[in-house]
Each structure stands twice: as C-alpha cells, then as structure tokens.
Amino acid sequence: APQNPNCFAPFGGPIDSAAILLGGYNETYDSAQALVITIPVTNYNDESKNFEAKMWES
C-alpha cells in the first residue's frame, strides 16, 4: 500500500527535523525536553507474517 506522502521528506525518507523531533529544542540537543523516535515496521494482510511486527509493537 502506498504511504502517506505528507509524512516523508522530498527524498522519500521520514522527515528528520530536530526542531520537530526535539520538544523545546532551542540551541543544543542536550537542552531538549523531549525526544521522539519512530521505527517503521511492515504489517501484512496475511496475519501469519505479522508476528515480528506485533512483538516489536507490544
């Protein structure tokens, strides 16, 4: 299934902006108040192929 293009940078990868990912980020990374990490997993229509994705998400 196609991915939502609004979630990706122009090169096709996830948007990687320190200003967005680090809450309260001003000048240095170590002054950030939050950190968000996204790890995409593949989910299949065939439930028998989703074991690893379900284990990662739980």
N, C-alpha and C positions, 0 to 999 in steps of 0.2 A: 504494500500500500504506500502511496506517496506520503511524504512527510509534509507538515505544515511549513511552507517556505518562510513564514514570518518568524520562525524560531531559529533560523540559520543566518549566518553572515553571508555576504555576497559570494565567498569562495565555496559555500556549501556546507561548511562545518558549523558547529554550535557557536553562538555568539559568545565572544570572550572579552568582556569589558570589565576591568577592575572596578570601575565606577558603579557598575550594575551589580556585580557579584559580591563586593565587599561593602556591607552596610556601614554607613558613617565614614566611609573612606575619604580622607582629605589629602594628605601628603605622603604618608608612608603606609605600607601594607600592615605593619605591626600596630597601627593605631585603629584598624578596622574593628567594628563592633560585631560583625557577623561574617560568616563565610558560607557560601552555598556551592555544593559540588553536585553535578549531575552526571550520572553514569548511565548511558542508554543501554537497554537490554533488548533483545529480539524476542517478541512474542509471536507465536504461530497460531493459525487457526486450528491446527492439529494439536490437541491438548497433550498428547504423548511427547511432544517436542518442547514443552514449556517447563519441564522440571527445573532446569538450571536457572531460568529467569525467575520462577516462583521462589526458589531457595534464596536467590540474591535479594529479592524484594521483601522477604519476610524477616 
